[in-house]
Amino acid sequence: MTRNEFIKRLNAGLKGMPQGDIDEIVADYEAHFEAGLAEGRSEEEVAAALGNPARLARELRFEAGFQNWHSDRSPSSAWAAILAFMGLATIDILILMPIVLPVIGVVFGLFVAALACFVGGGFVLIAGPFSGFPGGWPVAILAGLGLMSASVAAAALLTLVSIWIVNALMWFGRLHYRVIEPAIHSQD
């Protein structure tokens, strides 16, 4: 593979990342080619030593997603980290999907249930005192507030569980990368 083919494939694999990061990564790999050529190696030898550019792009995307998740713990960075992980572990994802998808589905369902409970509590709080709620208006107000506060507490706990799930996926991704990295470099 020539230098241009390698860089073209690397660029294609990094598509979607910030352009500044892509430029920095490409410049780094261009420097590898320059150093290899200065040592008298051919472009094909340097490209073979660097490895598969598509695989390198997946690893770099995962590392960027991992760093983004640790610096900015937001739903968008969590989603980006999960997508980067899925790109890295394309083979293992077939094994993980039957485990991860139901867990994500259950957590999402519980978030929807917490939201429904919050809305129901608001309805009891507002409409309960005027609809002949058993126990009168004080019980209706307290029941509404209780439902709303219980749903907020459940949503907070689910948020902690969601963070734990993303952290577990990132841990598995880094472990996956550490396990396969020696195998990749032994082919050089």
Secondary structure, DSSP 8 states (H G I E B T S, - for coil): --HHHHHHHHHHHHTTS-HHHHHHHHHHHHHHHHHHHHTT--HHHHHHHH--HHHHHHHHHHHHHHHHHHH--SHHHHHHHHHHHHHHTTTTHHHHHHHHHHHHHHHHHHHHHHHHHHHHHHHHHHHGGGTT-TT-HHHHHHHHHHHHHHHHHHHHHHHHHHHHHHHHHHHHHHHHHHHHHHHHHHT-
